[in-house]
């Protein structure tokens, strides 16, 4: 769009100066002047906001989040997270009351109460990985529409040391809040609250082997403690060059002091903290500490490791059950014994747990949740015109495989990806418009896709080997029959048998072989054949180097 200089209010002298200094025409000078003026006004407003806060009329425009009852929150969580009833209930209560109190404080309703200092329902959650700890927090944040930050504690350290400090997580929370500027985002959090889930907090537990102050563990815990206890955090990173330059300018202009800092900072008072971890380690896990306490009878651990006995229990009573979830019986002293500092445990009064996921739980996750992984795969295949469905025995088989991996719901994705990758690669663009995944397909997915494409597993293996290594394997009929017999004897697919018997054949690629290579029956009978062949070849290369370097 062209600019008509005759219809723009701009100082003639300024436009002429720009034209003279930059050698541009009048239209370019006017455009540059308007852009510069707009940027200047925006910078002017940001500086005012940074030093004085937002204008009074702006506060009335800050969006208010919708409050939910604990029951409403849990009903929503139930749609996405199977089981974990205690965790969902406690998290629902903590969130509902926390954000209701934040609203009451913001609107002045809390002034009617005789309570002058509200205690936050900060929460510690313990349990095995992949059981829904962080996922619950993500779903909760989506429902409440409050800024929700999920961080890994191992990425942070104590303030003043190399790496991200605990204060940085508050600034990261500000970044994801609604608003046009950091000041507006901070105002939204102070008006509505926020949620920070610190995952892997167990990795920051004190290490008894370290003598003195451990900045990466205890130092981080104490930094988090300050945030939980209510601390004012600078909206801008005080260590950044831009922030330091601005501080110098403010001091020179006489705009420093407590008033300025307060307007450019945010209080952590309205942020709810959830501390999560699996609390596993090689020396002694949290569950082992709890089991030891229970086996010794009613009592409590002291920090020095001694036990204060409060009663007597017969040695033959209350046997320890290996299938029992001891996280459900965790007490404050157990977390302290594990390595969390007492002050931090005390500031997180809500303690809860998650159960390991059983095969039945995994089946329900696939079939009953609102964002089922099966529905996602059905949608993905539909994008290429393929109707995908799963039989109950396939779902049962996958759940069993995932349970054996001991990584919770995350294992479901891993198992399904291994099963479906070949189908996802081969079927789009083909004539196939439907695919049913049964248990039989799960047992031999590669053989099934080759059968659909009317290809031999043997030919497929040979072609793939040639693409990978540039060597064409020659497999005669007697050798092929032996491979098929091996597959039948071990009740495995032919493609799996080929991988087992010839996986070490990749050594040929490192022996500079090209062209054809004949596979014999002896090679199948000797699992170390290709290893021995490579060792022999390597020794020959070494001998040749020695001979070539020796004096005549």
C-alpha positions as CSV (number, residue, x, y, z in Angstrom):
1,X,0.0,0.0,0.0
2,X,1.4,3.4,-1.0
3,X,1.5,6.3,1.5
4,X,0.2,9.7,0.5
5,X,2.5,12.2,2.3
6,X,-0.1,15.0,1.9
7,X,-2.5,13.1,4.2
8,X,0.0,12.2,6.9
9,X,0.8,14.4,9.9
10,X,4.6,14.4,10.1
11,X,7.0,17.3,10.8
12,X,8.2,18.6,7.5
13,X,11.7,19.4,8.9
14,X,12.0,15.8,10.3
15,X,11.0,14.2,7.0
16,X,13.5,16.4,5.0
17,X,16.2,15.5,7.5
18,X,15.6,11.7,7.0
19,X,15.6,12.1,3.2
20,X,18.9,14.0,3.4
21,X,20.7,11.7,5.8
22,X,19.5,8.4,4.3
23,X,19.2,9.3,0.7
24,X,15.6,8.1,0.4
25,X,12.4,9.5,-1.3
26,X,9.6,11.2,0.6
27,X,7.3,8.1,0.8
28,X,10.2,6.0,2.3
29,X,11.0,8.8,4.8
30,X,7.4,9.1,6.0
31,X,7.0,5.3,6.3
32,X,10.3,5.1,8.3
33,X,9.2,8.0,10.5
34,X,5.8,6.4,11.3
35,X,7.4,3.0,12.2
36,X,10.0,4.7,14.4
37,X,7.4,6.7,16.2
38,X,5.2,3.7,16.7
39,X,8.1,1.7,18.1
40,X,9.1,4.6,20.4
41,X,5.5,4.8,21.8
42,X,5.4,1.1,22.4
43,X,8.8,1.2,24.2
44,X,7.6,4.2,26.2
45,X,4.5,2.3,27.4
46,X,6.6,-0.8,28.3
47,X,8.9,1.3,30.3
48,X,6.0,2.8,32.3
49,X,4.5,-0.6,32.9
50,X,7.8,-2.0,34.0
51,X,8.3,0.7,36.6
52,X,4.8,1.5,37.7
53,X,2.8,-1.6,36.9
54,X,-0.2,-1.7,34.6
55,X,-2.7,1.2,34.4
56,X,-5.6,1.0,36.8
57,X,-8.2,0.4,34.0
58,X,-6.2,-2.6,32.8
59,X,-6.8,-4.6,35.9
60,X,-10.5,-4.7,35.2
61,X,-9.8,-6.3,31.8
62,X,-7.7,-9.2,33.2
63,X,-9.5,-12.5,32.4
64,X,-10.9,-14.5,35.3
65,X,-10.6,-18.2,35.2
66,X,-13.6,-20.4,35.9
67,X,-13.6,-22.0,39.3
68,X,-14.4,-25.7,39.6
69,X,-15.4,-27.9,42.6
70,X,-13.2,-30.8,43.6
71,X,-15.9,-33.2,42.2
72,X,-16.0,-31.4,38.8
73,X,-12.2,-31.6,38.6
74,X,-12.0,-35.3,39.4
75,X,-14.8,-36.1,36.9
76,X,-12.7,-34.5,34.3
77,X,-9.5,-36.3,35.4
78,X,-11.4,-39.6,35.3
79,X,-11.9,-39.2,31.5
80,X,-8.2,-39.3,30.9
81,X,-6.5,-41.1,33.8
82,X,-7.4,-44.6,34.8
83,X,-7.3,-45.6,38.5
84,X,-5.1,-43.5,40.8
85,X,-8.1,-42.5,42.9
86,X,-6.3,-41.2,45.9
87,X,-4.0,-39.0,43.7
88,X,-6.9,-37.6,41.6
89,X,-9.0,-36.9,44.7
90,X,-6.2,-35.1,46.6
91,X,-5.1,-33.2,43.6
92,X,-8.7,-32.1,42.9
93,X,-9.1,-30.8,46.4
94,X,-5.8,-29.0,46.5
95,X,-6.4,-27.3,43.1
96,X,-10.1,-26.4,43.8
97,X,-9.4,-24.8,47.2
98,X,-6.2,-23.1,46.1
99,X,-7.6,-21.3,43.2
100,X,-10.8,-20.4,45.1
101,X,-8.7,-18.8,47.8
102,X,-6.7,-16.9,45.1
103,X,-9.9,-15.6,43.7
104,X,-11.1,-14.6,47.2
105,X,-7.8,-12.7,48.0
106,X,-7.9,-11.0,44.6
107,X,-11.5,-9.8,45.1
108,X,-11.0,-8.8,48.7
109,X,-13.3,-11.4,50.1
110,X,-10.4,-12.9,52.2
111,X,-10.2,-9.6,54.2
112,X,-13.5,-10.6,56.0
113,X,-11.8,-13.7,57.4
114,X,-9.8,-13.6,60.6
115,X,-7.1,-15.7,58.9
116,X,-4.3,-13.4,57.8
117,X,-2.0,-16.1,56.2
118,X,-3.5,-18.9,54.1
119,X,-1.6,-22.2,53.9
120,X,-1.3,-23.6,50.5
121,X,-2.1,-27.2,49.7
122,X,1.3,-27.9,48.1
123,X,1.5,-31.6,47.3
124,X,4.1,-34.4,47.2
125,X,3.3,-37.3,44.9
126,X,5.3,-40.6,44.9
127,X,5.0,-43.6,42.6
128,X,6.5,-45.5,39.7
129,X,7.3,-43.8,36.4
130,X,4.6,-43.8,33.7
131,X,1.7,-44.1,36.2
132,X,0.1,-40.7,35.4
133,X,1.8,-38.2,37.8
134,X,2.6,-35.5,35.3
135,X,-0.2,-36.4,33.0
136,X,-2.7,-35.6,35.7
137,X,-1.2,-32.2,36.1
138,X,-1.3,-31.5,32.4
139,X,-5.0,-32.4,32.2
140,X,-5.7,-30.3,35.3
141,X,-4.0,-27.3,33.8
142,X,-6.1,-27.7,30.6
143,X,-9.3,-27.8,32.6
144,X,-8.6,-24.8,34.9
145,X,-7.0,-22.8,32.1
146,X,-4.3,-21.5,34.4
147,X,-0.6,-21.4,33.4
148,X,0.7,-24.8,34.1
149,X,4.5,-25.6,34.0
150,X,5.9,-29.1,34.2
151,X,9.6,-29.1,34.6
152,X,12.3,-31.7,35.3
153,X,14.2,-30.8,38.4
154,X,17.5,-32.2,37.0
155,X,17.6,-29.2,34.6
156,X,17.9,-26.7,37.5
157,X,20.4,-25.8,40.2
158,X,20.8,-23.4,43.1
159,X,20.7,-19.7,42.2
160,X,24.1,-18.2,41.5
161,X,25.5,-21.3,39.9
162,X,25.9,-22.5,36.3
163,X,22.6,-23.6,34.8
164,X,18.9,-22.6,35.3
165,X,18.0,-21.5,38.8
166,X,14.8,-22.3,40.6
167,X,13.7,-18.7,40.1
168,X,13.8,-19.3,36.3
169,X,10.9,-21.8,36.5
170,X,8.6,-18.9,37.7
171,X,9.8,-16.8,34.8
172,X,9.0,-19.7,32.5
173,X,5.5,-19.9,34.0
174,X,5.1,-16.2,33.2
175,X,6.0,-16.8,29.6
176,X,3.0,-19.2,29.0
177,X,0.5,-17.0,30.8
178,X,-2.0,-14.9,28.7
179,X,-1.0,-11.3,28.0
180,X,0.7,-9.1,25.6
181,X,3.7,-8.3,27.8
182,X,5.5,-10.0,30.7
183,X,3.9,-7.5,33.1
184,X,0.5,-8.4,31.8
185,X,1.3,-12.1,32.1
186,X,2.6,-11.7,35.7
187,X,-0.6,-9.8,36.6
188,X,-2.7,-12.7,35.2
189,X,-0.9,-15.2,37.5
190,X,-1.2,-12.9,40.5
191,X,-4.9,-12.5,39.8
192,X,-5.7,-16.1,38.9
193,X,-2.8,-18.2,40.2
194,X,-0.6,-20.8,38.5
195,X,0.6,-24.4,38.8
196,X,4.2,-25.7,38.8
197,X,4.8,-29.4,38.7
198,X,8.4,-30.2,39.7
199,X,9.1,-33.7,38.4
200,X,12.0,-36.0,39.4
201,X,12.2,-34.2,42.8
202,X,13.7,-37.4,44.1
203,X,16.8,-36.8,42.0
204,X,17.4,-33.8,44.1
205,X,17.3,-35.8,47.4
206,X,20.4,-35.3,49.6
207,X,23.2,-37.7,49.0
208,X,24.6,-39.0,52.3
209,X,28.0,-39.6,50.6
210,X,28.5,-35.9,49.9
211,X,30.2,-33.9,52.7
212,X,29.2,-30.3,53.0
213,X,26.7,-28.2,51.0
214,X,25.5,-30.0,47.8
215,X,24.4,-27.2,45.4
216,X,22.8,-29.6,42.9
217,X,20.6,-31.3,45.5
218,X,20.2,-29.7,48.9
219,X,20.9,-26.2,47.4
220,X,18.1,-26.7,44.8
221,X,15.6,-27.9,47.5
222,X,16.2,-24.8,49.6
223,X,15.7,-22.6,46.5
224,X,12.4,-24.4,45.9
225,X,11.5,-23.9,49.6
226,X,11.9,-20.2,49.2
227,X,9.5,-20.2,46.2
228,X,6.9,-22.2,48.1
229,X,7.2,-20.1,51.2
230,X,6.3,-16.9,49.1
231,X,9.0,-15.0,47.4
232,X,9.1,-12.0,45.0
233,X,10.7,-13.0,41.7
234,X,11.9,-10.5,39.1
235,X,9.8,-10.8,36.0
236,X,13.0,-10.2,34.0
237,X,16.1,-12.3,34.5
238,X,18.3,-10.1,36.7
239,X,21.4,-11.8,35.3
240,X,20.6,-10.9,31.7
241,X,22.7,-8.1,30.2
242,X,19.5,-6.2,29.2
243,X,18.2,-6.3,32.8
244,X,21.5,-5.2,34.3
245,X,21.7,-2.2,31.8
246,X,18.1,-1.3,32.7
247,X,18.9,-1.4,36.4
248,X,21.8,1.0,35.9
249,X,19.6,3.4,33.9
250,X,16.9,3.3,36.6
251,X,19.4,4.1,39.3
252,X,20.8,7.0,37.3
253,X,17.3,8.3,36.8
254,X,16.4,7.8,40.4
255,X,13.8,5.2,39.6
256,X,15.3,2.4,41.6
257,X,14.3,1.2,45.0
258,X,11.7,-1.1,46.5
259,X,8.7,0.5,44.6
260,X,10.3,-0.1,41.2
261,X,11.3,-3.7,42.0
262,X,7.9,-4.5,43.4
263,X,6.1,-3.4,40.2
264,X,8.5,-5.5,38.0
265,X,8.3,-8.7,40.1
266,X,5.8,-11.4,40.9
267,X,4.9,-13.1,44.2
268,X,4.9,-16.9,44.3
269,X,2.1,-16.8,46.9
270,X,-0.6,-17.7,44.4
271,X,1.3,-20.5,42.7
272,X,0.5,-24.1,43.7
273,X,3.5,-26.4,43.7
274,X,3.3,-30.2,43.2
275,X,6.5,-32.2,43.8
276,X,6.6,-35.6,42.0
277,X,9.0,-38.4,41.7
278,X,9.4,-42.2,41.5
279,X,11.7,-42.1,44.6
280,X,13.8,-45.0,43.3
281,X,17.6,-45.4,43.7
282,X,20.2,-48.1,43.8
283,X,21.0,-47.8,47.5
284,X,17.6,-47.7,49.2
285,X,14.3,-46.6,47.6
286,X,11.5,-44.9,49.4
287,X,9.5,-48.1,49.4
288,X,12.3,-50.0,51.0
289,X,12.5,-47.4,53.8
290,X,8.8,-47.7,54.4
291,X,9.0,-51.5,54.5
292,X,11.8,-51.3,56.9
293,X,9.8,-49.0,59.2
294,X,6.8,-51.3,59.1
295,X,8.8,-54.4,59.7
296,X,10.4,-52.8,62.8
297,X,6.9,-52.0,64.2
298,X,5.2,-48.8,65.2
299,X,7.7,-46.0,65.5
300,X,9.3,-43.2,63.6
301,X,12.7,-42.6,62.1
302,X,14.9,-39.7,63.2
303,X,17.3,-38.0,60.9
304,X,20.2,-39.8,62.4
305,X,18.7,-43.1,61.4
306,X,17.5,-44.2,64.9
307,X,13.9,-45.2,65.6
308,X,11.7,-44.0,68.4
309,X,9.5,-46.9,69.4
310,X,6.0,-46.0,70.5
311,X,4.6,-49.5,71.0
312,X,5.4,-53.2,70.8
313,X,4.6,-55.5,67.9
314,X,5.0,-59.2,67.9
315,X,7.7,-60.3,65.5
316,X,5.4,-62.9,63.9
317,X,2.6,-60.5,63.0
318,X,1.9,-58.3,60.0
319,X,4.0,-60.0,57.3
320,X,5.3,-57.8,54.5
321,X,3.5,-58.4,51.2
322,X,5.7,-57.9,48.1
323,X,2.6,-56.9,46.0
324,X,1.7,-54.2,48.4
325,X,2.1,-50.5,47.4
326,X,4.1,-49.1,50.2
327,X,3.9,-45.6,48.7
328,X,0.4,-45.3,50.2
329,X,1.9,-45.6,53.7
330,X,4.6,-42.9,53.2
331,X,4.9,-40.5,56.1
332,X,6.8,-37.2,56.3
333,X,9.8,-38.9,58.1
334,X,10.1,-41.4,55.2
335,X,10.6,-38.6,52.7
336,X,13.1,-37.0,55.0
337,X,15.0,-40.2,55.4
338,X,15.1,-40.5,51.6
339,X,16.8,-37.2,51.4
340,X,14.3,-34.3,51.2
341,X,14.9,-31.5,53.6
342,X,12.4,-31.4,56.5
343,X,11.4,-27.8,55.7
344,X,10.4,-28.7,52.2
345,X,8.4,-31.7,53.3
346,X,6.7,-29.6,55.9
347,X,5.7,-27.0,53.2
348,X,4.0,-29.7,51.2
349,X,1.3,-30.9,53.6
350,X,-0.6,-33.0,51.0
351,X,1.1,-36.3,50.4
352,X,-0.3,-38.9,47.9
353,X,0.8,-41.7,45.6
354,X,0.1,-43.6,42.4
355,X,-0.1,-47.3,42.0
356,X,1.9,-49.3,39.4
357,X,-0.2,-50.0,36.4
358,X,-1.5,-53.5,36.0
359,X,-2.3,-55.3,32.8
360,X,-6.0,-54.5,33.4
361,X,-5.2,-50.8,33.9
362,X,-3.4,-50.7,30.6
363,X,-6.3,-52.3,28.8
364,X,-8.7,-49.7,30.3
365,X,-6.3,-46.9,29.3
366,X,-6.5,-48.1,25.7
367,X,-10.2,-48.6,25.7
368,X,-11.8,-46.2,28.1
369,X,-9.9,-43.0,28.2
370,X,-11.0,-39.9,26.2
371,X,-7.6,-39.7,24.4
372,X,-7.0,-43.4,23.8
373,X,-3.9,-44.3,21.9
374,X,-6.1,-46.6,19.8
375,X,-8.3,-43.8,18.7
376,X,-5.2,-41.8,17.7
377,X,-4.0,-44.7,15.4
378,X,-7.4,-45.1,13.9
379,X,-7.4,-41.4,13.1
380,X,-3.9,-41.5,11.6
381,X,-4.7,-44.4,9.3
382,X,-8.0,-42.8,8.3
383,X,-6.0,-39.8,6.9
384,X,-4.8,-42.2,4.2
385,X,-8.2,-43.8,3.6
386,X,-7.5,-46.9,5.7
387,X,-10.1,-48.3,8.1
388,X,-8.2,-49.6,11.2
389,X,-9.6,-51.8,13.9
390,X,-8.2,-53.8,16.8
391,X,-9.5,-57.2,18.1
392,X,-9.8,-57.7,21.9
393,X,-7.1,-60.4,21.9
394,X,-4.6,-57.9,20.3
395,X,-5.3,-55.3,22.9
396,X,-4.8,-58.0,25.6
397,X,-1.5,-59.1,24.1
398,X,-0.2,-55.5,23.9
399,X,-1.2,-54.8,27.5
400,X,0.8,-57.9,28.6
401,X,3.8,-56.8,26.7
402,X,3.6,-53.2,28.1
403,X,3.2,-54.5,31.6
404,X,6.4,-56.5,31.3
405,X,8.4,-53.4,30.3
406,X,7.7,-51.9,33.8
407,X,7.5,-48.4,32.4
408,X,3.8,-47.7,32.9
409,X,1.6,-46.3,30.2
410,X,4.6,-45.1,28.2
411,X,5.3,-48.7,27.2
412,X,2.0,-48.8,25.3
413,X,3.2,-46.4,22.7
414,X,6.5,-48.3,22.3
415,X,4.8,-51.6,21.8
416,X,2.2,-50.2,19.3
417,X,4.9,-48.3,17.3
418,X,7.0,-51.5,16.9
419,X,3.9,-53.4,15.7
420,X,2.4,-50.8,13.4
421,X,5.5,-49.1,11.8
422,X,5.6,-51.4,8.8
423,X,1.9,-51.0,8.2
424,X,2.1,-47.2,8.5
425,X,5.0,-47.2,5.9
426,X,3.7,-49.7,3.4
427,X,-0.1,-49.4,3.3
428,X,-0.7,-45.6,2.5
429,X,-0.9,-45.3,-1.3
430,X,-1.6,-49.0,-1.8
431,X,-4.9,-50.6,-2.7
432,X,-5.6,-51.7,0.9
433,X,-8.5,-49.8,2.5
434,X,-8.9,-51.9,5.7
435,X,-6.6,-53.4,8.4
436,X,-7.5,-55.5,11.4
437,X,-4.9,-56.0,14.1
438,X,-5.3,-59.3,15.8
439,X,-3.1,-61.2,18.3
440,X,-1.8,-63.3,15.4
441,X,-0.8,-60.1,13.6
442,X,0.9,-58.9,16.8
443,X,3.0,-62.1,17.0
444,X,4.3,-61.7,13.4
445,X,3.7,-58.2,12.1
446,X,6.4,-58.2,9.5
447,X,5.3,-61.6,8.1
448,X,1.7,-60.4,7.9
449,X,2.5,-57.2,6.0
450,X,4.7,-59.2,3.6
451,X,1.8,-61.7,3.1
452,X,-0.5,-58.8,2.3
453,X,2.0,-57.5,-0.2
454,X,2.6,-61.0,-1.5
455,X,6.2,-60.9,-0.7
456,X,8.5,-63.6,0.8
457,X,10.1,-62.9,4.2
458,X,13.3,-64.4,2.8
459,X,13.3,-62.1,-0.2
460,X,12.5,-59.2,2.0
461,X,15.4,-59.9,4.3
462,X,17.8,-60.3,1.4
463,X,16.7,-57.0,-0.2
464,X,16.9,-55.1,3.0
465,X,20.4,-56.5,3.7
466,X,21.5,-55.3,0.3
467,X,20.0,-51.9,0.8
468,X,21.7,-51.6,4.2
469,X,25.1,-53.0,3.4
470,X,25.4,-53.3,-0.4
471,X,25.9,-57.1,-0.2
472,X,23.5,-59.6,-1.8
473,X,23.1,-62.7,0.3
474,X,22.6,-65.9,-1.7
475,X,20.4,-68.4,0.2
476,X,19.9,-71.8,-1.5
477,X,16.8,-74.0,-1.0
478,X,18.5,-76.4,1.6
479,X,19.5,-73.3,3.7
480,X,16.0,-71.8,3.2
481,X,14.4,-75.0,4.4
482,X,16.7,-75.1,7.5
483,X,15.6,-71.5,8.4
484,X,11.9,-72.5,8.0
485,X,12.5,-75.6,10.2
486,X,14.2,-73.4,12.8
487,X,11.2,-71.0,12.8
488,X,8.8,-73.9,13.2
489,X,10.8,-75.5,16.0
490,X,11.0,-72.3,18.0
491,X,7.4,-71.2,17.2
492,X,8.6,-67.9,15.8
493,X,7.9,-66.1,12.4
494,X,10.3,-66.7,9.6
495,X,11.3,-63.0,9.6
496,X,12.3,-63.4,13.3
497,X,14.2,-66.6,12.6
498,X,16.2,-64.8,9.9
499,X,17.2,-62.0,12.2
500,X,18.2,-64.4,14.9
501,X,20.3,-66.6,12.6
502,X,21.9,-63.9,10.5
503,X,22.0,-60.8,12.7
504,X,25.8,-61.1,12.9
505,X,26.1,-61.2,9.1
506,X,26.3,-57.4,9.3
507,X,30.0,-57.9,10.1
508,X,30.5,-58.5,6.4
509,X,29.9,-54.8,5.8
510,X,33.0,-54.0,7.8
511,X,35.2,-56.4,5.9
512,X,34.9,-54.4,2.7
513,X,33.1,-57.2,1.0
514,X,31.0,-56.5,-2.1
515,X,28.8,-58.4,-4.5
516,X,27.3,-61.7,-3.5
517,X,27.9,-63.8,-0.4
518,X,26.7,-67.4,-0.2
519,X,25.1,-68.5,3.1
520,X,25.7,-72.1,4.0
521,X,24.1,-74.4,6.6
522,X,27.4,-74.4,8.6
523,X,26.9,-70.6,9.1
524,X,23.5,-71.2,10.6
525,X,24.8,-73.9,13.0
526,X,27.6,-71.7,14.4
527,X,26.3,-68.6,16.1
528,X,29.9,-67.2,16.3
529,X,30.7,-67.8,12.6
530,X,30.6,-64.2,11.5
531,X,32.3,-63.0,14.6
532,X,35.1,-65.4,14.0
533,X,35.2,-64.5,10.3
534,X,35.6,-60.8,11.2
535,X,38.4,-61.6,13.8
536,X,40.3,-63.6,11.2
537,X,39.9,-60.8,8.6
538,X,41.0,-58.2,11.0
539,X,44.1,-60.2,12.0
540,X,45.0,-60.5,8.4
541,X,44.8,-56.7,8.0
542,X,47.0,-56.2,10.9
543,X,49.6,-58.7,9.6
544,X,49.6,-57.0,6.2
545,X,50.3,-53.6,7.9
546,X,53.2,-55.0,9.8
547,X,54.7,-56.7,6.7
548,X,54.2,-53.5,4.7
549,X,55.9,-51.4,7.3
550,X,58.9,-53.6,7.9
551,X,62.3,-52.6,6.3
552,X,63.5,-54.6,3.3
